[in-house]
């Protein structure tokens, strides 16, 4: 009898395992783009909301994520976007996330530096101008052509990615409606980016900047950027610009991004609610 029971158990286990099926768990698409500007193949990781498949006429805002490789920030930021867009949470609208995967972030996210120590520590740097052209002329047109999107766009960048996001904000602000800039490496090239004038730039809708417990240089340069941007709000034509700054002292350079992006979404929602009441 015991032998018979054992045989039945073995058969159940074998056939039970065989009865299981597996299939990939997908949250979007991987798009390979042959960039003429960068002269290399680049990968875009694209998160697509579940409703995209069911609502054929709905258009979606787009969140562009610097450091968007699968092993960088793409998965956890996409999860945060999904969570914040749940109907019972309702912090942001359902959005498409475009993660721009990296090849050489030091090259792509920095402009040329005259600082010799910068050159020594980061020898491949100086290619941000081409990378911004790549975003403007190749990435954004590809997304517009192939996906149902509306006119709302957001850029997220941290560290060197935050430096790039700040450069875009100060030089080509028309590319995005909202900027989420976290722990920007504004010390680059002896803080030269902070010397640029903002007098003639067209301000976006929302700017959120956050820094953690990251030392006087990171914290100080972030405050310098906020001070510079505040001049935009004093212009008669830019009264609608919203700027939010947070010092998140419980976080450091390595763990600040997720919470900062969540806070940014919350701040943007607060502004939206105020505008809706007015």
Secondary structure, DSSP 8 states (H G I E B T S, - for coil): -HHHHHHHHHHHHHHHHHH-------SEEEEEEEETTTTEEEEEEEE--GGGGT-TT--EEEEEESS-STTTTHHHHHHHHHHHTSTTT-SS--EEEEEE--S-HHHHT------HHHHHH-TT---HHHHHHHIIIIIHHHHHHHS-EEEEEEEEEETHHHHHHHHHHHH-GGG-SEEEEES--TTHHHHGGGGS--TT----SEEEEEEES--HHHHHHHHHHHHHHHHHHTSGGGTT-EEEEEEETT--TTT-HHHHHHHHHHHHHHHHHHHHH-
